[in-house]
Amino acid sequence: MNRQQEKYKFSQYNVIHKDGDLQYIWNTYSNALLVLDKNEQEYIRTFTGIDDNSNSFNLLKANGFIVYEHLDEFGRVCMEEKQA
């Protein structure tokens, strides 16, 4: 399966906070925090689960906000805890 066929989802560890026109997204797993501009807010609102190779997709994926659809995020945390 090539990169463009892989399905994605938003991480279950994302926390979104709105403050007026500003919107913040924090991923509690990666500890990444972004201030979303209007384009990124719209991208999140309309996300289809497909890698469109856009700047927004690449930014969100690189920071852990978007993960592979089949990823068991909780299982990943449990495995990391066992290895620590």
Biopython code that builds the backbone (N, CA, C, O; Angstrom):
import numpy as np
from Bio.PDB.StructureBuilder import StructureBuilder

atoms = [
    (1, "MET", "N", (0.856, -1.184, 0.000)),
    (1, "MET", "CA", (0.000, 0.000, 0.000)),
    (1, "MET", "C", (0.894, 1.237, 0.000)),
    (1, "MET", "O", (1.785, 1.366, 0.840)),
    (2, "ASN", "N", (0.659, 2.122, -0.922)),
    (2, "ASN", "CA", (1.504, 3.311, -0.949)),
    (2, "ASN", "C", (0.987, 4.367, 0.025)),
    (2, "ASN", "O", (-0.116, 4.257, 0.561)),
    (3, "ARG", "N", (1.791, 5.364, 0.234)),
    (3, "ARG", "CA", (1.514, 6.415, 1.222)),
    (3, "ARG", "C", (0.172, 7.098, 0.985)),
    (3, "ARG", "O", (-0.530, 7.424, 1.943)),
    (4, "GLN", "N", (-0.190, 7.317, -0.261)),
    (4, "GLN", "CA", (-1.425, 8.035, -0.554)),
    (4, "GLN", "C", (-2.669, 7.178, -0.317)),
    (4, "GLN", "O", (-3.765, 7.721, -0.175)),
    (5, "GLN", "N", (-2.524, 5.848, -0.272)),
    (5, "GLN", "CA", (-3.677, 4.973, -0.049)),
    (5, "GLN", "C", (-3.928, 4.708, 1.430)),
    (5, "GLN", "O", (-5.027, 4.301, 1.806)),
    (6, "GLU", "N", (-2.937, 4.931, 2.262)),
    (6, "GLU", "CA", (-3.064, 4.692, 3.699)),
    (6, "GLU", "C", (-4.099, 5.656, 4.287)),
    (6, "GLU", "O", (-4.132, 6.832, 3.927)),
    (7, "LYS", "N", (-4.939, 5.154, 5.188)),
    (7, "LYS", "CA", (-5.946, 6.001, 5.847)),
    (7, "LYS", "C", (-5.375, 6.495, 7.178)),
    (7, "LYS", "O", (-4.566, 5.828, 7.823)),
    (8, "TYR", "N", (-5.825, 7.675, 7.558)),
    (8, "TYR", "CA", (-5.362, 8.327, 8.770)),
    (8, "TYR", "C", (-6.549, 8.763, 9.619)),
    (8, "TYR", "O", (-7.686, 8.817, 9.150)),
    (9, "LYS", "N", (-6.260, 9.069, 10.868)),
    (9, "LYS", "CA", (-7.271, 9.580, 11.799)),
    (9, "LYS", "C", (-6.599, 10.599, 12.702)),
    (9, "LYS", "O", (-5.373, 10.686, 12.764)),
    (10, "PHE", "N", (-7.423, 11.366, 13.399)),
    (10, "PHE", "CA", (-6.885, 12.267, 14.407)),
    (10, "PHE", "C", (-6.558, 11.454, 15.648)),
    (10, "PHE", "O", (-7.289, 10.534, 16.015)),
    (11, "SER", "N", (-5.471, 11.798, 16.277)),
    (11, "SER", "CA", (-5.043, 11.113, 17.489)),
    (11, "SER", "C", (-6.081, 11.283, 18.595)),
    (11, "SER", "O", (-6.690, 12.343, 18.739)),
    (12, "GLN", "N", (-6.265, 10.239, 19.357)),
    (12, "GLN", "CA", (-7.180, 10.321, 20.500)),
    (12, "GLN", "C", (-6.588, 11.176, 21.611)),
    (12, "GLN", "O", (-7.281, 11.499, 22.576)),
    (13, "TYR", "N", (-5.331, 11.542, 21.490)),
    (13, "TYR", "CA", (-4.666, 12.344, 22.508)),
    (13, "TYR", "C", (-4.635, 13.834, 22.166)),
    (13, "TYR", "O", (-3.914, 14.602, 22.803)),
    (14, "ASN", "N", (-5.406, 14.238, 21.172)),
    (14, "ASN", "CA", (-5.507, 15.652, 20.814)),
    (14, "ASN", "C", (-6.493, 16.371, 21.726)),
    (14, "ASN", "O", (-7.558, 15.851, 22.059)),
    (15, "VAL", "N", (-6.112, 17.564, 22.114)),
    (15, "VAL", "CA", (-6.990, 18.449, 22.876)),
    (15, "VAL", "C", (-7.057, 19.761, 22.098)),
    (15, "VAL", "O", (-6.028, 20.372, 21.807)),
    (16, "ILE", "N", (-8.267, 20.185, 21.767)),
    (16, "ILE", "CA", (-8.449, 21.433, 21.027)),
    (16, "ILE", "C", (-9.091, 22.456, 21.945)),
    (16, "ILE", "O", (-10.049, 22.159, 22.659)),
    (17, "HIS", "N", (-8.551, 23.662, 21.916)),
    (17, "HIS", "CA", (-9.073, 24.757, 22.732)),
    (17, "HIS", "C", (-9.268, 25.970, 21.845)),
    (17, "HIS", "O", (-8.366, 26.367, 21.108)),
    (18, "LYS", "N", (-10.450, 26.553, 21.921)),
    (18, "LYS", "CA", (-10.731, 27.779, 21.173)),
    (18, "LYS", "C", (-10.721, 28.958, 22.122)),
    (18, "LYS", "O", (-11.219, 28.886, 23.246)),
    (19, "ASP", "N", (-10.145, 30.040, 21.646)),
    (19, "ASP", "CA", (-10.099, 31.287, 22.400)),
    (19, "ASP", "C", (-10.359, 32.411, 21.404)),
    (19, "ASP", "O", (-9.428, 32.944, 20.800)),
    (20, "GLY", "N", (-11.623, 32.765, 21.239)),
    (20, "GLY", "CA", (-11.998, 33.749, 20.221)),
    (20, "GLY", "C", (-11.742, 33.176, 18.840)),
    (20, "GLY", "O", (-12.225, 32.091, 18.514)),
    (21, "ASP", "N", (-10.985, 33.899, 18.028)),
    (21, "ASP", "CA", (-10.640, 33.423, 16.691)),
    (21, "ASP", "C", (-9.465, 32.454, 16.701)),
    (21, "ASP", "O", (-9.212, 31.771, 15.709)),
    (22, "LEU", "N", (-8.757, 32.394, 17.803)),
    (22, "LEU", "CA", (-7.604, 31.497, 17.891)),
    (22, "LEU", "C", (-8.054, 30.095, 18.273)),
    (22, "LEU", "O", (-9.006, 29.915, 19.032)),
    (23, "GLN", "N", (-7.358, 29.119, 17.736)),
    (23, "GLN", "CA", (-7.616, 27.733, 18.089)),
    (23, "GLN", "C", (-6.264, 27.065, 18.318)),
    (23, "GLN", "O", (-5.346, 27.199, 17.510)),
    (24, "TYR", "N", (-6.160, 26.352, 19.421)),
    (24, "TYR", "CA", (-4.944, 25.646, 19.787)),
    (24, "TYR", "C", (-5.222, 24.154, 19.731)),
    (24, "TYR", "O", (-6.328, 23.704, 20.029)),
    (25, "ILE", "N", (-4.209, 23.394, 19.346)),
    (25, "ILE", "CA", (-4.314, 21.943, 19.410)),
    (25, "ILE", "C", (-3.066, 21.433, 20.125)),
    (25, "ILE", "O", (-1.942, 21.805, 19.789)),
    (26, "TRP", "N", (-3.288, 20.573, 21.119)),
    (26, "TRP", "CA", (-2.209, 20.003, 21.918)),
    (26, "TRP", "C", (-2.347, 18.501, 21.842)),
    (26, "TRP", "O", (-3.442, 17.965, 22.012)),
    (27, "ASN", "N", (-1.250, 17.819, 21.589)),
    (27, "ASN", "CA", (-1.263, 16.369, 21.604)),
    (27, "ASN", "C", (-0.564, 15.933, 22.879)),
    (27, "ASN", "O", (0.629, 16.175, 23.057)),
    (28, "THR", "N", (-1.313, 15.289, 23.767)),
    (28, "THR", "CA", (-0.781, 14.927, 25.070)),
    (28, "THR", "C", (0.206, 13.767, 24.996)),
    (28, "THR", "O", (0.935, 13.523, 25.958)),
    (29, "TYR", "N", (0.245, 13.047, 23.874)),
    (29, "TYR", "CA", (1.235, 11.980, 23.696)),
    (29, "TYR", "C", (2.578, 12.565, 23.248)),
    (29, "TYR", "O", (3.613, 12.294, 23.858)),
    (30, "SER", "N", (2.554, 13.364, 22.186)),
    (30, "SER", "CA", (3.802, 13.933, 21.651)),
    (30, "SER", "C", (4.200, 15.213, 22.372)),
    (30, "SER", "O", (5.342, 15.660, 22.268)),
    (31, "ASN", "N", (3.264, 15.797, 23.099)),
    (31, "ASN", "CA", (3.423, 17.075, 23.798)),
    (31, "ASN", "C", (3.594, 18.242, 22.835)),
    (31, "ASN", "O", (4.095, 19.298, 23.221)),
    (32, "ALA", "N", (3.180, 18.059, 21.584)),
    (32, "ALA", "CA", (3.242, 19.134, 20.598)),
    (32, "ALA", "C", (2.052, 20.071, 20.808)),
    (32, "ALA", "O", (0.957, 19.633, 21.159)),
    (33, "LEU", "N", (2.282, 21.346, 20.590)),
    (33, "LEU", "CA", (1.252, 22.368, 20.714)),
    (33, "LEU", "C", (1.350, 23.283, 19.504)),
    (33, "LEU", "O", (2.425, 23.788, 19.180)),
    (34, "LEU", "N", (0.211, 23.495, 18.834)),
    (34, "LEU", "CA", (0.172, 24.379, 17.679)),
    (34, "LEU", "C", (-0.949, 25.394, 17.839)),
    (34, "LEU", "O", (-2.005, 25.094, 18.396)),
    (35, "VAL", "N", (-0.703, 26.589, 17.344)),
    (35, "VAL", "CA", (-1.761, 27.575, 17.175)),
    (35, "VAL", "C", (-2.198, 27.436, 15.724)),
    (35, "VAL", "O", (-1.394, 27.590, 14.805)),
    (36, "LEU", "N", (-3.476, 27.143, 15.529)),
    (36, "LEU", "CA", (-3.986, 26.881, 14.186)),
    (36, "LEU", "C", (-4.479, 28.158, 13.527)),
    (36, "LEU", "O", (-5.274, 28.901, 14.103)),
    (37, "ASP", "N", (-3.997, 28.409, 12.305)),
    (37, "ASP", "CA", (-4.541, 29.533, 11.561)),
    (37, "ASP", "C", (-5.880, 29.103, 10.944)),
    (37, "ASP", "O", (-6.275, 27.943, 11.067)),
    (38, "LYS", "N", (-6.559, 30.010, 10.299)),
    (38, "LYS", "CA", (-7.894, 29.702, 9.752)),
    (38, "LYS", "C", (-7.846, 28.566, 8.729)),
    (38, "LYS", "O", (-8.762, 27.744, 8.682)),
    (39, "ASN", "N", (-6.793, 28.506, 7.909)),
    (39, "ASN", "CA", (-6.670, 27.427, 6.934)),
    (39, "ASN", "C", (-6.530, 26.067, 7.616)),
    (39, "ASN", "O", (-7.151, 25.092, 7.195)),
    (40, "GLU", "N", (-5.719, 26.003, 8.663)),
    (40, "GLU", "CA", (-5.532, 24.753, 9.392)),
    (40, "GLU", "C", (-6.801, 24.358, 10.143)),
    (40, "GLU", "O", (-7.119, 23.173, 10.240)),
    (41, "GLN", "N", (-7.529, 25.345, 10.676)),
    (41, "GLN", "CA", (-8.802, 25.056, 11.337)),
    (41, "GLN", "C", (-9.780, 24.433, 10.337)),
    (41, "GLN", "O", (-10.464, 23.459, 10.651)),
    (42, "GLU", "N", (-9.837, 24.997, 9.144)),
    (42, "GLU", "CA", (-10.714, 24.465, 8.094)),
    (42, "GLU", "C", (-10.251, 23.083, 7.660)),
    (42, "GLU", "O", (-11.073, 22.206, 7.394)),
    (43, "TYR", "N", (-8.951, 22.885, 7.587)),
    (43, "TYR", "CA", (-8.417, 21.575, 7.211)),
    (43, "TYR", "C", (-8.855, 20.509, 8.215)),
    (43, "TYR", "O", (-9.280, 19.421, 7.827)),
    (44, "ILE", "N", (-8.753, 20.822, 9.480)),
    (44, "ILE", "CA", (-9.168, 19.870, 10.517)),
    (44, "ILE", "C", (-10.668, 19.608, 10.429)),
    (44, "ILE", "O", (-11.113, 18.468, 10.559)),
    (45, "ARG", "N", (-11.435, 20.657, 10.210)),
    (45, "ARG", "CA", (-12.891, 20.515, 10.138)),
    (45, "ARG", "C", (-13.310, 19.611, 8.976)),
    (45, "ARG", "O", (-14.315, 18.907, 9.080)),
    (46, "THR", "N", (-12.565, 19.618, 7.883)),
    (46, "THR", "CA", (-12.956, 18.880, 6.684)),
    (46, "THR", "C", (-12.040, 17.687, 6.381)),
    (46, "THR", "O", (-12.091, 17.136, 5.282)),
    (47, "PHE", "N", (-11.212, 17.287, 7.338)),
    (47, "PHE", "CA", (-10.235, 16.210, 7.121)),
    (47, "PHE", "C", (-10.924, 14.924, 6.676)),
    (47, "PHE", "O", (-11.906, 14.491, 7.278)),
    (48, "THR", "N", (-10.398, 14.325, 5.619)),
    (48, "THR", "CA", (-11.005, 13.121, 5.031)),
    (48, "THR", "C", (-10.300, 11.825, 5.411)),
    (48, "THR", "O", (-10.782, 10.742, 5.076)),
    (49, "GLY", "N", (-9.180, 11.917, 6.096)),
    (49, "GLY", "CA", (-8.442, 10.710, 6.462)),
    (49, "GLY", "C", (-7.456, 10.266, 5.397)),
    (49, "GLY", "O", (-6.888, 9.177, 5.480)),
    (50, "ILE", "N", (-7.255, 11.111, 4.396)),
    (50, "ILE", "CA", (-6.359, 10.772, 3.277)),
    (50, "ILE", "C", (-5.164, 11.722, 3.290)),
    (50, "ILE", "O", (-5.307, 12.916, 3.555)),
    (51, "ASP", "N", (-3.993, 11.178, 3.001)),
    (51, "ASP", "CA", (-2.792, 11.993, 2.865)),
    (51, "ASP", "C", (-2.871, 12.750, 1.547)),
    (51, "ASP", "O", (-2.717, 12.169, 0.473)),
    (52, "ASP", "N", (-3.111, 14.042, 1.641)),
    (52, "ASP", "CA", (-3.187, 14.876, 0.436)),
    (52, "ASP", "C", (-1.874, 15.612, 0.185)),
    (52, "ASP", "O", (-1.781, 16.446, -0.715)),
    (53, "ASN", "N", (-0.851, 15.293, 0.997)),
    (53, "ASN", "CA", (0.479, 15.875, 0.884)),
    (53, "ASN", "C", (0.469, 17.401, 1.001)),
    (53, "ASN", "O", (1.352, 18.077, 0.472)),
    (54, "SER", "N", (-0.518, 17.927, 1.686)),
    (54, "SER", "CA", (-0.581, 19.376, 1.912)),
    (54, "SER", "C", (0.331, 19.749, 3.081)),
    (54, "SER", "O", (0.740, 18.893, 3.865)),
    (55, "ASN", "N", (0.636, 21.020, 3.179)),
    (55, "ASN", "CA", (1.434, 21.502, 4.308)),
    (55, "ASN", "C", (0.726, 21.226, 5.631)),
    (55, "ASN", "O", (1.365, 20.849, 6.613)),
    (56, "SER", "N", (-0.598, 21.413, 5.656)),
    (56, "SER", "CA", (-1.359, 21.168, 6.891)),
    (56, "SER", "C", (-1.275, 19.708, 7.293)),
    (56, "SER", "O", (-1.030, 19.400, 8.459)),
    (57, "PHE", "N", (-1.477, 18.801, 6.338)),
    (57, "PHE", "CA", (-1.385, 17.370, 6.656)),
    (57, "PHE", "C", (-0.004, 17.035, 7.196)),
    (57, "PHE", "O", (0.117, 16.391, 8.238)),
    (58, "ASN", "N", (1.033, 17.465, 6.497)),
    (58, "ASN", "CA", (2.404, 17.138, 6.901)),
    (58, "ASN", "C", (2.743, 17.709, 8.268)),
    (58, "ASN", "O", (3.415, 17.047, 9.059)),
    (59, "LEU", "N", (2.294, 18.921, 8.562)),
    (59, "LEU", "CA", (2.535, 19.534, 9.868)),
    (59, "LEU", "C", (1.833, 18.750, 10.974)),
    (59, "LEU", "O", (2.435, 18.448, 12.005)),
    (60, "LEU", "N", (0.571, 18.426, 10.760)),
    (60, "LEU", "CA", (-0.205, 17.706, 11.776)),
    (60, "LEU", "C", (0.317, 16.285, 11.985)),
    (60, "LEU", "O", (0.371, 15.809, 13.119)),
    (61, "LYS", "N", (0.694, 15.619, 10.926)),
    (61, "LYS", "CA", (1.218, 14.257, 11.043)),
    (61, "LYS", "C", (2.585, 14.258, 11.720)),
    (61, "LYS", "O", (2.839, 13.431, 12.596)),
    (62, "ALA", "N", (3.457, 15.164, 11.331)),
    (62, "ALA", "CA", (4.802, 15.229, 11.905)),
    (62, "ALA", "C", (4.780, 15.477, 13.413)),
    (62, "ALA", "O", (5.704, 15.084, 14.124)),
    (63, "ASN", "N", (3.724, 16.129, 13.897)),
    (63, "ASN", "CA", (3.620, 16.450, 15.325)),
    (63, "ASN", "C", (2.703, 15.509, 16.097)),
    (63, "ASN", "O", (2.419, 15.745, 17.272)),
    (64, "GLY", "N", (2.242, 14.449, 15.447)),
    (64, "GLY", "CA", (1.461, 13.423, 16.141)),
    (64, "GLY", "C", (-0.025, 13.693, 16.240)),
    (64, "GLY", "O", (-0.735, 12.947, 16.914)),
    (65, "PHE", "N", (-0.520, 14.738, 15.590)),
    (65, "PHE", "CA", (-1.946, 15.041, 15.645)),
    (65, "PHE", "C", (-2.752, 14.137, 14.713)),
    (65, "PHE", "O", (-3.929, 13.870, 14.958)),
    (66, "ILE", "N", (-2.111, 13.674, 13.650)),
    (66, "ILE", "CA", (-2.703, 12.722, 12.711)),
    (66, "ILE", "C", (-1.849, 11.464, 12.774)),
    (66, "ILE", "O", (-0.621, 11.529, 12.706)),
    (67, "VAL", "N", (-2.510, 10.315, 12.904)),
    (67, "VAL", "CA", (-1.818, 9.028, 12.985)),
    (67, "VAL", "C", (-2.464, 8.046, 12.012)),
    (67, "VAL", "O", (-3.555, 8.295, 11.499)),
    (68, "TYR", "N", (-1.786, 6.933, 11.763)),
    (68, "TYR", "CA", (-2.366, 5.898, 10.915)),
    (68, "TYR", "C", (-3.673, 5.400, 11.521)),
    (68, "TYR", "O", (-3.793, 5.245, 12.736)),
    (69, "GLU", "N", (-4.640, 5.156, 10.659)),
    (69, "GLU", "CA", (-5.967, 4.746, 11.111)),
    (69, "GLU", "C", (-5.935, 3.466, 11.945)),
    (69, "GLU", "O", (-6.706, 3.325, 12.895)),
    (70, "HIS", "N", (-5.058, 2.543, 11.599)),
    (70, "HIS", "CA", (-5.003, 1.249, 12.291)),
    (70, "HIS", "C", (-4.163, 1.269, 13.571)),
    (70, "HIS", "O", (-4.089, 0.261, 14.273)),
    (71, "LEU", "N", (-3.533, 2.400, 13.881)),
    (71, "LEU", "CA", (-2.671, 2.477, 15.058)),
    (71, "LEU", "C", (-3.485, 2.366, 16.347)),
    (71, "LEU", "O", (-4.447, 3.106, 16.550)),
    (72, "ASP", "N", (-3.094, 1.449, 17.199)),
    (72, "ASP", "CA", (-3.684, 1.314, 18.532)),
    (72, "ASP", "C", (-2.875, 2.224, 19.463)),
    (72, "ASP", "O", (-1.856, 1.813, 20.019)),
    (73, "GLU", "N", (-3.335, 3.438, 19.618)),
    (73, "GLU", "CA", (-2.568, 4.417, 20.387)),
    (73, "GLU", "C", (-2.453, 4.035, 21.859)),
    (73, "GLU", "O", (-1.395, 4.207, 22.465)),
    (74, "PHE", "N", (-3.524, 3.525, 22.430)),
    (74, "PHE", "CA", (-3.473, 3.133, 23.832)),
    (74, "PHE", "C", (-2.532, 1.948, 24.012)),
    (74, "PHE", "O", (-1.761, 1.903, 24.970)),
    (75, "GLY", "N", (-2.595, 0.996, 23.095)),
    (75, "GLY", "CA", (-1.679, -0.149, 23.141)),
    (75, "GLY", "C", (-0.232, 0.296, 23.047)),
    (75, "GLY", "O", (0.640, -0.270, 23.707)),
    (76, "ARG", "N", (0.026, 1.303, 22.233)),
    (76, "ARG", "CA", (1.386, 1.839, 22.091)),
    (76, "ARG", "C", (1.869, 2.402, 23.426)),
    (76, "ARG", "O", (3.009, 2.167, 23.829)),
    (77, "VAL", "N", (1.001, 3.143, 24.107)),
    (77, "VAL", "CA", (1.361, 3.711, 25.407)),
    (77, "VAL", "C", (1.636, 2.591, 26.402)),
    (77, "VAL", "O", (2.616, 2.651, 27.145)),
    (78, "CYS", "N", (0.786, 1.576, 26.426)),
    (78, "CYS", "CA", (0.967, 0.445, 27.351)),
    (78, "CYS", "C", (2.288, -0.270, 27.104)),
    (78, "CYS", "O", (2.993, -0.614, 28.053)),
    (79, "MET", "N", (2.631, -0.498, 25.837)),
    (79, "MET", "CA", (3.892, -1.163, 25.501)),
    (79, "MET", "C", (5.079, -0.308, 25.935)),
    (79, "MET", "O", (6.069, -0.841, 26.438)),
    (80, "GLU", "N", (4.998, 0.985, 25.752)),
    (80, "GLU", "CA", (6.087, 1.860, 26.158)),
    (80, "GLU", "C", (6.251, 1.858, 27.667)),
    (80, "GLU", "O", (7.375, 1.910, 28.168)),
    (81, "GLU", "N", (5.151, 1.799, 28.393)),
    (81, "GLU", "CA", (5.215, 1.762, 29.852)),
    (81, "GLU", "C", (5.871, 0.467, 30.331)),
    (81, "GLU", "O", (6.641, 0.481, 31.291)),
    (82, "LYS", "N", (5.571, -0.649, 29.665)),
    (82, "LYS", "CA", (6.179, -1.939, 30.032)),
    (82, "LYS", "C", (7.681, -1.939, 29.788)),
    (82, "LYS", "O", (8.439, -2.574, 30.522)),
    (83, "GLN", "N", (8.110, -1.215, 28.739)),
    (83, "GLN", "CA", (9.521, -1.196, 28.385)),
    (83, "GLN", "C", (10.324, -0.219, 29.221)),
    (83, "GLN", "O", (11.553, -0.286, 29.246)),
    (84, "ALA", "N", (9.646, 0.687, 29.904)),
    (84, "ALA", "CA", (10.361, 1.715, 30.690)),
    (84, "ALA", "C", (10.869, 1.177, 31.997)),
    (84, "ALA", "O", (11.487, 1.910, 32.768)),
]
sb = StructureBuilder()
sb.init_structure("model")
sb.init_model(0)
sb.init_chain("A")
sb.init_seg("    ")
for serial, (resi, resn, name, xyz) in enumerate(atoms, 1):
    if name == "N":
        sb.init_residue(resn, " ", resi, " ")
    sb.init_atom(name, np.array(xyz, "f"), 0.0, 1.0, " ", f" {name:<3s}", serial, name[0])
structure = sb.get_structure()
